[in-house]
Amino acid sequence: MRNPAALATRVPDVLVTGARSGLGHQVAAACAAEGLRVYATSREAARIPAAEGLVPLALDLSTAEAAERFLAEAPWERPPALLVN
């Protein structure tokens, strides 16, 4: 990235699903390393590896009701500007 600080001012918050492992975790960690606040989600938030800038959240997308409940209880004041699924 040429100017990570510029990205952090334009896209301050990111929501990454499947952030417990694999590509989802790598994307979440890379975004956090660039100074973004990352809402890292997995079915089991406690299993998301801890890292500075990551906010672990439980998210189960198996039912519409679960997704609606997640959005209703989300901890942000405004929705993240970027979704990585």
MARKE-823280 format. One line per 8 residues: their letters; for each residue z, x, y of N, C-alpha, C. Coordinates in Angstrom, 3 decimals. Layout:
N
A) Z X Y Z X Y Z X Y ~ ...
//
This chain:
85
MRNPAALA) 0.000 0.835 -1.164 0.000 0.000 0.000 0.000 0.887 1.237 ~ -0.817 0.577 2.209 -0.913 1.422 3.389 0.267 1.296 4.320 ~ 0.754 0.076 4.542 1.863 -0.123 5.465 2.818 -1.168 4.890 ~ 3.732 -0.749 4.021 4.639 -1.709 3.389 5.474 -2.495 4.388 ~ 5.864 -1.879 5.494 6.682 -2.588 6.483 5.910 -3.755 7.076 ~ 4.616 -3.601 7.273 3.794 -4.684 7.810 3.739 -5.844 6.823 ~ 3.640 -5.552 5.547 3.638 -6.609 4.536 4.957 -7.352 4.548 ~ 6.060 -6.640 4.646 7.383 -7.272 4.628 7.583 -8.200 5.823
TRVPDVLV) 6.935 -7.914 6.943 7.083 -8.810 8.089 6.190 -10.031 7.968 ~ 5.075 -9.920 7.255 4.169 -11.060 7.077 4.565 -11.917 5.891 ~ 5.027 -11.307 4.827 5.365 -12.010 3.588 6.777 -11.598 3.192 ~ 7.788 -12.167 3.860 9.148 -11.692 3.618 9.726 -12.086 2.262 ~ 9.289 -13.202 1.703 9.862 -13.697 0.448 8.770 -13.977 -0.572 ~ 9.058 -13.586 -1.816 8.115 -13.756 -2.910 8.837 -14.438 -4.061 ~ 8.167 -15.342 -4.755 8.698 -15.976 -5.964 7.872 -15.469 -7.137 ~ 8.534 -14.839 -8.091 7.855 -14.306 -9.274 8.424 -14.996 -10.502
TGARSGLG) 7.562 -15.665 -11.256 8.010 -16.287 -12.503 7.850 -15.275 -13.643 ~ 8.623 -15.458 -14.695 8.540 -14.553 -15.841 8.968 -13.139 -15.509 ~ 9.980 -12.997 -14.651 10.379 -11.681 -14.158 11.374 -10.953 -15.058 ~ 11.683 -11.494 -16.220 12.650 -10.853 -17.104 12.100 -9.575 -17.718 ~ 10.795 -9.558 -18.016 10.232 -8.377 -18.672 8.721 -8.324 -18.434 ~ 8.128 -7.271 -18.921 6.679 -7.138 -18.888 6.098 -7.099 -17.482 ~ 4.907 -7.652 -17.359 4.190 -7.620 -16.097 4.951 -8.355 -14.995 ~ 5.584 -9.474 -15.317 6.355 -10.209 -14.318 7.453 -9.357 -13.719
HQVAAACA) 8.163 -8.609 -14.570 9.225 -7.733 -14.057 8.639 -6.595 -13.235 ~ 7.534 -6.031 -13.671 6.913 -4.933 -12.933 6.459 -5.386 -11.541 ~ 5.874 -6.582 -11.459 5.443 -7.111 -10.163 6.654 -7.359 -9.268 ~ 7.697 -7.965 -9.824 8.912 -8.242 -9.056 9.527 -6.946 -8.535 ~ 9.630 -5.938 -9.381 10.221 -4.660 -8.975 9.360 -3.966 -7.918 ~ 8.047 -4.033 -8.053 7.158 -3.399 -7.081 7.266 -4.081 -5.719 ~ 7.326 -5.404 -5.712 7.473 -6.133 -4.446 8.812 -5.806 -3.791 ~ 9.872 -5.759 -4.577 11.194 -5.420 -4.042 11.193 -3.997 -3.479
AEGLRVYA) 10.510 -3.079 -4.155 10.441 -1.694 -3.685 9.707 -1.593 -2.349 ~ 8.846 -2.560 -2.054 8.126 -2.582 -0.777 8.938 -3.252 0.328 ~ 10.160 -3.671 0.008 11.027 -4.250 1.018 11.009 -5.768 1.092 ~ 10.353 -6.406 0.139 10.306 -7.861 0.118 11.525 -8.423 -0.596 ~ 11.953 -9.604 -0.211 12.991 -10.314 -0.967 12.261 -11.043 -2.085 ~ 12.680 -10.792 -3.317 11.993 -11.350 -4.477 12.916 -12.311 -5.213 ~ 12.516 -13.564 -5.283 13.204 -14.542 -6.115 12.584 -14.396 -7.497 ~ 13.298 -13.706 -8.362 12.816 -13.377 -9.699 13.322 -14.434 -10.678
TSREAARI) 12.406 -15.109 -11.357 12.817 -16.202 -12.226 12.519 -15.930 -13.690 ~ 13.343 -16.553 -14.500 13.211 -16.517 -15.955 14.011 -17.695 -16.488 ~ 13.760 -18.072 -17.710 14.562 -19.157 -18.291 16.037 -18.804 -18.288 ~ 16.341 -17.516 -18.447 17.729 -17.039 -18.444 17.873 -15.978 -17.355 ~ 18.376 -16.393 -16.202 18.480 -15.482 -15.061 19.344 -14.258 -15.367 ~ 20.345 -14.429 -16.197 21.245 -13.318 -16.516 20.529 -12.179 -17.244 ~ 19.358 -12.451 -17.814 18.626 -11.417 -18.553 17.615 -10.665 -17.689 ~ 17.524 -11.019 -16.408 16.625 -10.294 -15.499 17.303 -8.986 -15.120
PAAEGLVP) 16.640 -7.850 -15.349 17.263 -6.568 -14.989 17.586 -6.514 -13.496 ~ 18.765 -6.046 -13.182 19.211 -5.969 -11.785 18.421 -4.900 -11.038 ~ 18.093 -5.211 -9.797 17.434 -4.250 -8.922 17.648 -4.702 -7.481 ~ 17.728 -3.746 -6.571 17.907 -4.085 -5.166 16.722 -4.914 -4.689 ~ 17.009 -6.005 -3.999 15.959 -6.873 -3.479 15.600 -8.026 -4.378 ~ 16.087 -8.003 -5.630 15.804 -9.104 -6.557 16.921 -10.140 -6.506 ~ 16.540 -11.394 -6.419 17.478 -12.513 -6.491 17.152 -13.244 -7.788 ~ 17.949 -13.047 -8.849 17.635 -13.683 -10.130 17.954 -15.183 -10.108
LALDLSTA) 17.008 -15.977 -10.590 17.179 -17.424 -10.645 16.688 -17.950 -11.990 ~ 17.398 -18.936 -12.521 16.960 -19.581 -13.760 15.871 -20.593 -13.430 ~ 14.777 -20.541 -14.171 13.681 -21.487 -13.986 13.037 -21.763 -15.327 ~ 13.075 -23.019 -15.727 12.438 -23.462 -16.968 11.348 -24.444 -16.572 ~ 10.100 -24.078 -16.788 8.980 -24.919 -16.394 8.473 -25.804 -17.536 ~ 9.302 -26.009 -18.559 8.841 -26.784 -19.713 8.748 -28.281 -19.427 ~ 9.431 -28.755 -18.378 9.332 -30.165 -18.008 9.187 -30.295 -16.492 ~ 8.561 -31.365 -16.068 8.411 -31.612 -14.634 9.776 -31.807 -13.987
EAAERFLA) 10.702 -32.433 -14.697 12.037 -32.672 -14.149 12.759 -31.355 -13.870 ~ 12.629 -30.402 -14.765 13.277 -29.101 -14.571 12.691 -28.389 -13.353 ~ 11.384 -28.457 -13.187 10.743 -27.827 -12.034 11.182 -28.499 -10.737 ~ 11.253 -29.813 -10.730 11.699 -30.546 -9.541 13.144 -30.215 -9.203 ~ 13.991 -30.098 -10.231 15.396 -29.748 -10.015 15.504 -28.341 -9.422 ~ 14.704 -27.413 -9.917 14.702 -26.054 -9.391 14.364 -26.066 -7.902 ~ 13.318 -26.785 -7.525 12.915 -26.841 -6.118 13.980 -27.494 -5.243 ~ 14.633 -28.513 -5.774 15.675 -29.205 -5.006 16.902 -28.320 -4.782
EAPWERPP) 17.175 -27.405 -5.707 18.359 -26.547 -5.633 18.040 -25.125 -5.180 ~ 16.810 -24.867 -4.788 16.385 -23.520 -4.418 17.233 -22.967 -3.278 ~ 17.542 -21.666 -3.314 18.457 -21.069 -2.332 17.824 -20.669 -1.008 ~ 16.534 -20.835 -0.841 15.890 -20.373 0.381 15.867 -21.451 1.457 ~ 15.809 -20.971 2.717 15.696 -21.885 3.855 14.264 -22.363 4.012 ~ 13.328 -21.479 3.755 11.911 -21.851 3.759 11.291 -21.303 2.482 ~ 10.295 -21.963 1.945 9.708 -21.503 0.673 9.119 -20.101 0.790 ~ 9.128 -19.360 -0.300 8.503 -18.044 -0.295 7.032 -18.152 0.108
ALLVN) 6.522 -17.117 0.752 5.141 -17.112 1.226 4.150 -16.762 0.132 ~ 4.638 -16.246 -0.991 3.757 -15.791 -2.055 4.374 -16.154 -3.400 ~ 3.543 -16.692 -4.301 3.963 -17.015 -5.659 3.157 -16.157 -6.626 ~ 3.862 -15.477 -7.531 3.200 -14.699 -8.579 3.635 -15.318 -9.901 ~ 2.670 -15.870 -10.618 2.972 -16.550 -11.880 2.255 -15.843 -13.005
//
